[in-house]
């Protein structure tokens, strides 16, 4: 993941991967999307995370998933 979008600091949120410049764990975004909450609800509940940053993190995760996929 790009360092401009995420960070990990043992002094912040016990070292959880967070959106850069926030105390919002990236895991929260995936928990929202896996549960019954929408992307819009995530953005409303965590206003310190910009739409652009959240989308960039999702796109990077998607890119890594496809890059690591094994062809059969």
VOPAGU-2260 file (C-alpha; in pm, 1 decimal, decimal comma):
REM VOPAGU-2260
SITE   aa  ch    i         X         Y         Z
SITE  UNK   A    0       0,0       0,0       0,0
SITE  UNK   A    1     113,7     350,3     -68,8
SITE  UNK   A    2     254,1     533,4     232,6
SITE  UNK   A    3      55,3     839,3     129,2
SITE  UNK   A    4    -270,9     655,8     205,3
SITE  UNK   A    5    -192,0     440,3     507,9
SITE  UNK   A    6      43,7     430,0     801,9
SITE  UNK   A    7     129,1     204,2    1093,4
SITE  UNK   A    8     268,5     339,2    1418,9
SITE  UNK   A    9     295,7     129,8    1734,5
SITE  UNK   A   10     200,8     441,4    1933,3
SITE  UNK   A   11    -125,8     492,4    1741,4
SITE  UNK   A   12    -417,8     249,6    1774,3
SITE  UNK   A   13    -181,2     -22,9    1900,0
SITE  UNK   A   14      -4,5     -35,9    1564,7
SITE  UNK   A   15    -313,3    -100,2    1351,8
SITE  UNK   A   16    -285,4       6,2     988,5
SITE  UNK   A   17    -465,2     342,1     975,5
SITE  UNK   A   18    -556,6     590,5     710,5
SITE  UNK   A   19    -264,9     831,4     699,3
SITE  UNK   A   20    -306,1    1132,8     925,8
SITE  UNK   A   21    -597,2     975,4    1116,9
SITE  UNK   A   22    -662,2     730,5    1396,8
SITE  UNK   A   23    -907,5     537,6    1178,3
SITE  UNK   A   24    -801,4     176,3    1116,5
SITE  UNK   A   25    -829,2      62,8     755,3
SITE  UNK   A   26    -996,7    -251,0     892,6
SITE  UNK   A   27   -1298,4     -33,7     980,2
SITE  UNK   A   28   -1360,6      31,5     610,7
SITE  UNK   A   29   -1355,8    -338,6     527,0
SITE  UNK   A   30   -1573,4    -418,1     828,8
SITE  UNK   A   31   -1831,7    -166,1     706,6
SITE  UNK   A   32   -1829,0    -310,1     356,2
SITE  UNK   A   33   -1853,8    -669,2     482,2
SITE  UNK   A   34   -2139,0    -581,5     715,0
SITE  UNK   A   35   -2464,3    -407,6     646,0
SITE  UNK   A   36   -2314,8     -56,4     623,0
SITE  UNK   A   37   -2243,4     126,0     300,4
SITE  UNK   A   38   -1935,9     309,0     176,2
SITE  UNK   A   39   -2127,7     634,5     223,3
SITE  UNK   A   40   -2201,5     545,0     585,3
SITE  UNK   A   41   -1833,2     480,5     644,0
SITE  UNK   A   42   -1745,3     823,1     504,6
SITE  UNK   A   43   -2012,1     988,0     719,5
SITE  UNK   A   44   -1899,2     808,1    1034,3
SITE  UNK   A   45   -1529,0     879,1     972,9
SITE  UNK   A   46   -1511,8    1230,7     823,0
SITE  UNK   A   47   -1133,5    1246,4     870,3
SITE  UNK   A   48   -1100,0     991,9     586,1
SITE  UNK   A   49   -1151,9    1148,9     244,9
SITE  UNK   A   50   -1346,6     970,9     -28,5
SITE  UNK   A   51   -1037,6     981,4    -249,1
SITE  UNK   A   52    -817,9     816,1      13,9
SITE  UNK   A   53   -1072,1     542,2      89,3
SITE  UNK   A   54   -1112,2     466,7    -281,4
SITE  UNK   A   55    -733,8     463,0    -331,1
SITE  UNK   A   56    -695,5     205,7     -51,4
SITE  UNK   A   57    -969,8     -14,0    -200,1
SITE  UNK   A   58    -814,6      12,6    -547,4
SITE  UNK   A   59    -470,3     -79,2    -415,3
SITE  UNK   A   60    -612,3    -378,9    -227,0
SITE  UNK   A   61    -796,4    -487,4    -542,6
SITE  UNK   A   62    -480,8    -450,9    -749,3
SITE  UNK   A   63    -282,6    -663,9    -506,2
SITE  UNK   A   64    -553,6    -929,6    -499,9
SITE  UNK   A   65    -549,9    -963,3    -880,0
SITE  UNK   A   66    -170,7    -941,1    -902,7
SITE  UNK   A   67    -130,9   -1226,0    -655,1
SITE  UNK   A   68    -401,0   -1445,9    -808,5
SITE  UNK   A   69    -270,8   -1776,6    -939,1
SITE  UNK   A   70    -370,5   -1873,8   -1291,3
SITE  UNK   A   71    -490,1   -2230,0   -1340,0
